[in-house]
Amino acid sequence: MELNRRFSPLNLLMLSINGMVGSAWLFAPLYAAKIAGAAAIIAWLIGGVATAIIALTFAELSVLFPVAGGTAQIPQLSHGMFASFMLSWVAWLSALTMAPIEVQAVLQYASTYFSSLTHLVNDVPVLTLTGFFWATLLMLGLCFVNIASFKGLIRFNLILFIFKVFVIILTVAMLLRVSYHPTNFIGVGNIFSVSGWQAILAAVATGGVAFAFTGFKHGVELAGEAKKMAIGIPLAIVGSVICCMLLYMGLQIAFIGALDPHFLTNGWQHITFKGDVGPFAGLAAFLGLVWLLKLLYVDAVISPLGAGLIYVTSTARIIYAMSQIGYVPKFLSYLNKQKFPVAAIFLNFALGMFLFLPLPGWQAMVSFLVSGMVISYAIGPIALLCLRLEIPNEKRAFRLPAANVLCTLAFYFCNLISYWTGWETIYRLSIAMVIGFAFFLLACVRGRLKNQELGLRSAIWIVPYLSGLVLISYLGAFGGKNIIPFGWDFLVIGVFSMVILRLAIATRLKFSPQLVPMQTETVAALLVE
């Protein structure tokens, strides 16, 4: 049984935007401002431009090979089984974090009125037993909406999209109209200092900025179910990044401008007000906008759950693809009558619940997700350059201009953003990667991959790449030993990125049409459409 091609270009675009506009808009402007002050506006610009360049590489690949779970499938075409497994493992594990993040955001906002949902541990809101119970119900609800019906999913997504975008635009307009203090933007000048730049870049990685743009991958994972792929996939992948960058920059400007100057007396990092778990709600309450406050609390439930719903949809496609390849048991590719991957959805639910324990609080979950997700992004520029060399004359309905330059920049940005998340996050991620390697060995021992080429030679770049990121993070200025000081780390990562990129291209797999996943089209149709 195979997945259907059912998502129109508009469906895909709204799904991607809906996936991006979740808890990030409720929390990221506060966390980014605490880290970088008024210069947080620059962080959104950097994050948006970097993500757009990365997204462009996936746009060409996903139109050329429109398959479900592209994160798992595309690396297999360029570098074989082992590279595909390690990158899809990291991508799946980080994407798995998304639904719990959004549920955590809902309960964190709700705890303003229902204090039994969370309690503070080292100043971080952590779920209580009551909160964990409600988290379970919400996570189950996201799963059931996903498997109920396709039409219901699309209609529900449309309603969520309209409501969420309307509330954001209304919030920006009202805050700028009621309370605007130009003096709050004086701190933007910090970009001319070393500490200012370090704060801006930390805000990109750990303040929720990079996290806010991770939804562009929905277009990659759902490409196997897309209609009019040459239009729909690039529109969803790149268009969603541009639309959301404009929305988030508007929110950040409105948040900074609306703050009463006395909030900044003790510095940006000490911003506090009633309703601090929900900064925009806190501002609305402070400004006496009672009707906006009520609307924000409604949206504090709808926005995160809407994003969580889309992530349940796309994350299941990664497991579906991994199951079809043979990385995980075959039963995980089981589809119900509506042709939704039910087994994958409920596996993600079960494992997602455990993430509330080692990653308490919204910001800790976000840092882990961003670090893993951008590592999985790295295959985009690498695979694009490899496949340009292997099948140079193949017709491409969407072709990235200046591919060599943009792919090099995209790979560099991936490594920078991962590094900016800090040593504590990279350390946790390295443990997850070791666990993933153990699962790969288990799949080999059990014979699920016995008839397939493992591609160990083609994946020779994976070990120095992942271990090099860990080492640079340990020695670096973002939570590491500061042996590589801020400023010099840009050069180190630049040289490291160039070496790994060239090594990955040199060890690429010889392209074979037999490796292209069969999903309702023949190989020829996939390559030409």
C-alpha positions in Angstrom: 0.0 0.0 0.0 1.3 3.5 -1.0 0.8 7.1 0.1 -1.6 9.2 -2.1 -0.6 12.4 -3.8 -3.2 14.7 -2.2 -1.6 18.0 -1.0 -2.1 20.9 -3.4 0.5 23.7 -3.5 -1.7 25.9 -1.3 -2.2 23.0 1.1 1.5 22.5 1.4 2.2 26.2 1.9 -0.4 26.5 4.7 0.8 23.3 6.3 4.4 24.6 6.4 3.5 28.0 7.7 1.1 26.4 10.3 4.0 24.2 11.3 6.3 27.2 11.8 3.8 29.4 13.6 3.5 27.5 16.8 4.9 28.2 20.3 7.8 30.1 18.8 5.8 33.3 18.3 4.5 33.1 21.9 8.0 32.7 23.5 10.8 33.4 21.1 10.5 37.3 21.1 11.0 37.2 24.9 13.9 34.8 25.0 15.6 36.4 22.0 15.3 39.8 23.6 16.6 38.5 26.9 19.7 37.2 25.2 20.4 39.9 22.6 18.3 42.9 23.7 17.0 45.1 20.9 19.5 43.5 18.5 17.2 40.4 18.6 15.7 42.0 15.4 19.1 41.3 13.7 18.9 37.7 14.9 15.6 37.1 13.1 17.0 38.5 9.9 20.1 36.3 10.2 18.0 33.2 11.0 15.5 33.8 8.2 18.2 34.4 5.5 20.3 31.4 6.6 17.2 29.2 6.6 16.0 30.4 3.2 19.4 29.5 1.7 19.3 26.1 3.3 15.7 25.6 2.2 16.6 26.4 -1.4 18.8 23.3 -1.6 16.0 21.1 -0.5 13.6 22.7 -3.0 15.6 21.3 -6.0 16.1 17.9 -4.4 12.5 17.4 -3.3 11.1 18.4 -6.8 13.6 16.0 -8.4 12.8 13.2 -6.0 9.3 13.8 -4.6 9.2 11.0 -2.0 7.8 10.7 1.5 10.4 11.1 4.3 12.9 12.9 2.0 15.3 13.3 5.0 15.8 9.5 5.0 15.5 8.9 1.2 17.7 11.6 -0.3 20.9 10.8 1.6 20.6 7.2 0.5 20.8 8.3 -3.2 23.9 10.4 -2.6 25.8 8.5 0.1 24.2 5.1 0.7 22.7 3.4 3.7 24.9 4.3 6.6 24.9 8.1 5.9 21.2 8.0 5.3 20.5 6.2 8.6 22.7 8.5 10.7 21.2 11.7 9.2 17.6 10.5 9.2 18.1 9.3 12.8 19.2 12.7 14.0 16.4 14.4 11.9 13.7 12.1 13.3 14.9 12.4 16.9 14.9 16.2 16.7 11.6 16.3 14.9 10.2 14.0 17.5 10.8 16.7 20.0 8.5 19.1 18.3 5.1 17.9 19.4 6.2 17.7 23.1 7.6 21.3 22.7 4.2 22.6 21.5 2.3 20.7 24.2 4.8 22.1 26.8 4.0 25.6 25.5 0.3 25.1 25.8 0.6 23.9 29.4 3.1 26.6 30.3 0.7 29.3 29.2 -2.3 27.6 30.8 -0.4 27.4 34.1 -1.0 31.1 34.6 -4.6 30.2 35.4 -4.1 26.5 36.4 -1.0 26.5 38.7 -1.2 22.8 39.3 0.1 22.1 35.7 3.7 23.3 36.3 6.1 24.2 39.1 9.4 26.0 38.9 12.6 24.0 39.2 15.7 26.2 39.0 13.4 28.9 37.6 12.3 26.6 34.7 8.6 25.7 34.4 8.4 21.9 34.7 5.3 19.7 34.3 3.7 18.3 37.5 1.9 14.9 37.5 -1.3 16.8 36.7 0.5 18.5 33.8 2.0 15.3 32.5 -1.6 13.8 32.5 -2.9 16.7 30.4 0.2 16.4 28.2 -0.7 12.8 27.5 -4.3 13.7 26.5 -3.1 16.5 24.2 -0.5 14.3 22.5 -3.1 11.6 21.9 -5.5 14.2 20.5 -2.9 15.3 17.9 -2.5 11.6 16.9 -6.2 10.9 16.5 -6.8 14.1 14.4 -4.0 13.0 12.1 -5.4 9.5 11.4 -9.1 10.4 11.3 -9.4 11.7 7.7 -7.5 13.7 5.1 -10.3 16.2 4.5 -10.7 16.8 8.2 -6.9 17.4 8.5 -6.9 19.9 5.7 -10.0 21.8 6.9 -8.7 21.9 10.5 -5.4 23.2 9.2 -7.1 26.0 7.1 -9.1 27.2 10.2 -5.9 27.2 12.3 -3.9 29.0 9.6 -6.4 31.8 9.3 -6.9 32.3 13.0 -3.2 32.2 13.9 -2.0 34.6 11.2 -4.9 37.0 12.0 -4.0 37.0 15.8 -0.4 37.7 15.0 -1.1 40.6 12.7 -3.7 42.0 15.2 -1.2 41.7 18.1 1.5 43.5 16.2 -0.8 46.3 15.2 -2.3 46.8 18.7 1.0 46.8 20.5 2.5 49.3 18.1 -0.5 51.5 18.4 -1.0 51.5 22.2 2.6 51.4 23.5 5.6 52.3 21.4 8.9 53.5 22.9 11.6 54.3 20.3 14.2 54.5 23.0 14.0 50.8 23.5 15.7 50.2 20.2 18.9 52.0 21.1 20.5 48.7 21.9 20.5 47.6 18.3 23.9 49.3 18.2 25.3 46.4 20.1 26.0 44.7 16.7 29.2 46.7 16.6 30.6 44.9 19.6 32.0 41.4 20.0 29.7 40.7 23.0 26.7 42.0 21.0 27.4 39.7 18.1 27.9 36.7 20.4 24.5 37.5 22.0 22.8 37.9 18.6 24.1 34.5 17.4 23.2 32.8 20.7 19.7 34.2 20.3 19.5 32.6 16.8 20.3 29.2 18.2 18.9 29.1 21.7 16.4 32.0 21.8 13.9 30.3 19.6 14.9 32.0 16.3 16.3 29.0 14.4 13.6 26.9 16.0 10.9 29.2 14.5 12.0 28.3 11.0 12.3 24.5 11.3 8.9 24.0 9.8 10.2 24.4 6.2 11.1 20.7 6.3 7.4 19.8 6.2 7.5 20.3 2.4 10.4 17.9 2.2 8.8 15.2 4.3 5.4 15.5 2.5 6.8 15.7 -1.0 5.7 12.1 -1.6 2.1 13.3 -1.3 2.3 16.6 -3.2 0.5 17.6 -6.3 2.0 19.9 -8.9 5.4 19.3 -7.4 7.4 21.8 -9.4 5.3 24.6 -8.0 4.0 23.2 -4.6 7.3 22.0 -3.1 9.4 25.1 -3.7 6.5 27.3 -2.6 6.1 25.4 0.6 9.8 25.1 1.4 11.0 28.6 0.6 7.8 30.6 0.6 7.0 29.6 4.1 10.4 30.8 5.4 9.9 34.2 3.8 6.4 34.7 5.1 7.3 33.6 8.6 10.4 35.8 8.7 8.2 38.9 8.0 5.7 37.8 10.7 8.4 37.1 13.4 10.3 40.3 12.7 7.0 42.3 13.1 6.4 40.5 16.4 9.9 41.2 17.7 9.7 44.9 16.8 6.3 45.1 18.5 7.4 43.3 21.6 10.5 45.5 22.1 8.7 48.7 21.3 5.8 47.9 23.6 8.0 47.3 26.7 7.7 50.1 29.3 11.3 51.4 29.8 11.2 50.6 33.5 11.1 46.9 32.6 14.7 47.4 31.3 16.1 49.0 34.5 18.1 45.9 35.4 18.9 44.9 31.9 17.3 42.9 29.1 18.1 39.5 30.8 15.9 40.5 33.8 12.8 41.4 31.9 9.9 40.3 34.1 6.2 41.1 34.4 3.0 39.4 35.5 2.3 36.6 33.2 6.0 36.1 32.3 5.2 32.5 31.1 3.4 34.2 28.3 5.2 37.5 27.4 2.6 38.9 24.9 -0.2 38.0 27.4 1.8 39.8 30.1 2.2 42.9 27.9 -1.5 42.9 27.0 -2.4 42.7 30.7 0.0 45.5 31.6 -1.4 47.7 28.9 -5.0 47.0 29.9 -5.9 45.3 26.6 -8.2 42.7 28.3 -9.9 41.6 25.1 -6.5 41.0 23.4 -5.3 39.1 26.6 -8.3 36.7 26.3 -7.6 36.3 22.5 -4.0 35.5 23.2 -4.8 32.9 25.8 -7.1 31.2 23.2 -4.3 31.4 20.6 -1.8 30.1 23.2 -3.7 26.8 22.9 -4.5 26.9 19.2 -1.0 28.0 17.8 1.1 25.4 19.5 -1.4 22.6 18.9 -1.7 23.5 15.3 2.1 23.3 14.8 2.2 20.1 16.8 -0.5 18.6 14.6 1.6 19.3 11.5 4.7 17.9 13.1 2.9 14.7 14.0 2.0 14.5 10.3 5.5 15.0 8.8 7.6 13.3 11.5 5.6 10.1 10.9 6.8 10.2 7.2 10.4 10.0 8.4 9.8 6.8 10.3 7.6 5.5 7.4 10.6 6.0 5.0 13.1 4.5 7.5 10.8 1.5 7.8 10.6 1.1 4.0 14.4 1.2 3.6 14.8 -1.3 6.5 16.4 0.8 9.2 13.5 0.1 11.6 10.9 -2.8 11.7 8.6 -3.1 8.7 5.4 -2.8 10.6 6.2 0.9 11.1 5.3 1.5 7.5 1.7 0.2 8.0 -1.0 2.4 6.5 -4.7 2.6 7.5 -7.6 2.8 5.1 -7.0 6.5 4.8 -3.4 5.7 3.9 -1.9 7.4 6.9 1.1 5.8 8.6 -0.7 4.9 11.9 2.1 2.7 13.4 4.7 5.5 12.9 2.4 8.1 14.4 1.8 6.1 17.6 5.5 5.2 18.0 6.3 8.9 17.8 3.6 9.5 20.5 5.1 6.9 22.9 8.6 8.1 22.5 7.7 11.8 22.5 6.2 11.4 26.0 9.5 10.4 27.4 11.1 13.7 26.2 9.3 15.7 28.9 11.6 14.1 31.4 15.2 14.8 30.3 14.4 18.1 28.6 12.2 20.0 31.1 11.0 23.4 29.9 10.4 25.0 26.5 13.9 26.4 26.0 15.8 23.2 26.8 13.7 21.3 24.3 14.2 24.0 21.6 18.0 23.9 21.9 18.1 20.2 21.5 15.7 20.2 18.5 17.6 23.0 16.7 21.0 21.3 17.1 19.8 18.0 15.7 17.7 19.5 13.0 20.4 21.7 11.4 22.7 18.7 11.3 20.1 16.9 9.2 19.8 20.0 7.0 23.5 19.5 6.1 22.6 16.7 3.6 20.7 19.2 1.5 23.6 21.2 0.0 25.8 18.1 0.0 23.3 15.9 -1.9 22.5 18.6 -4.3 26.1 19.1 -5.4 26.7 15.3 -5.6 23.6 14.7 -7.7 24.5 17.6 -10.0 27.7 15.7 -10.7 26.1 12.3 -11.0 23.1 13.2 -13.2 24.0 16.6 -14.7 21.8 16.3 -17.7 18.6 15.3 -15.9 15.7 17.6 -16.4 15.1 19.7 -13.2 11.7 21.4 -12.9 13.3 23.7 -10.2 17.0 24.4 -10.6 18.9 26.3 -7.9 21.1 29.1 -9.5 24.7 29.6 -8.3 24.5 26.2 -6.7 28.2 25.9 -5.7 28.2 29.2 -3.8 24.7 28.8 -2.2 25.4 25.1 -1.2 28.7 26.1 0.4 27.0 28.9 2.4 24.1 26.6 3.3 26.5 23.9 4.7 28.4 26.6 6.6 25.2 28.0 8.1 24.1 24.5 9.2 27.3 24.0 11.1 27.3 27.5 12.7 23.8 27.2 14.0 24.5 23.8 15.4 27.6 25.2 17.1 25.7 28.2 18.5 23.3 25.9 20.4 26.2 25.4 22.9 28.2 22.5 24.3 25.5 21.3 26.7 23.1 20.7 23.8 25.8 19.2 21.5 26.9 16.9 24.3 23.3 15.5 24.7 23.0 15.1 20.9 26.3 13.2 20.7 24.9 10.6 23.1 21.8 10.3 20.9 24.0 9.8 17.9 25.9 7.0 19.6 22.5 5.3 20.4 21.6 5.7 16.8 24.8 3.9 15.7 23.9 1.0 18.0 20.4 0.8 16.3 22.1 0.7 12.9 24.3 -2.2 14.0 21.2 -4.0 15.4 19.5 -3.6 12.0 22.5 -5.1 10.3 22.8 -8.0 12.7 19.1 -8.8 12.4 19.4 -9.0 8.6 17.1 -6.1 7.7 19.8 -4.6 5.5 21.5 -7.8 4.3 20.5 -7.4 0.6 21.5 -3.8 0.4 24.8 -1.9 -0.1 25.7 -0.3 3.3 27.8 2.4 1.6 30.5 2.6 4.3 33.0 4.1 1.9 30.6 6.8 0.8 29.8 7.6 4.4 33.5 8.0 5.4 32.9 11.7 5.9 30.1 11.2 8.5 32.5 10.2 11.4 34.9 13.2 11.1 31.9 15.5 10.5 29.9 14.6 13.6 32.9 14.1 15.9 34.4 17.4 14.6 31.3 19.3 15.5 31.4 17.8 19.0 35.1 18.7 19.4 34.7 22.3 18.1 31.7 22.8 20.4 33.7 21.5 23.4 36.6 23.8 22.6 34.4 26.8 21.6 33.0 29.9 23.1 29.4 28.8 23.4 29.4 26.9 26.7 32.7 25.1 25.9 36.2 25.7 27.2 36.7 28.9 25.2 40.0 27.6 23.8 38.7 28.6 20.4 37.6 32.2 21.2 34.6 34.0 19.7 35.5 35.3 16.3 38.2 32.7 15.6 35.5 30.0 15.8 33.9 31.4 12.5 37.2 30.7 10.7 37.6 27.3 12.3 34.1 26.2 11.4 34.6 27.7 7.9 37.7 25.7 7.2 36.1 22.6 8.8 33.0 23.0 6.6 35.0 23.3 3.4 37.1 20.2 4.2 34.0 18.1 5.1 32.0 19.3 2.1 34.8 18.4 -0.3 35.3 15.0 1.4 31.5 14.3 1.2 31.5 15.1 -2.5 34.6 13.1 -3.3 33.2 10.0 -1.6 29.7 10.3 -3.1 27.8 7.2 -4.2 27.5 6.4 -7.9 23.9 7.2 -8.8 21.7 4.2 -9.5 18.0 4.6 -10.6 17.2 1.4 -8.7 17.8 3.3 -5.4 15.0 5.8 -6.2 12.0 4.9 -4.0 8.9 3.7 -5.9 5.9 5.7 -4.8 3.1 5.6 -7.3 5.4 6.6 -10.2 8.0 4.8 -12.2 11.6 5.9 -11.8 11.4 7.7 -15.2 8.4 9.6 -14.2 10.1 10.7 -10.9 13.1 12.0 -12.8 11.1 13.9 -15.5 8.0 15.3 -13.8 
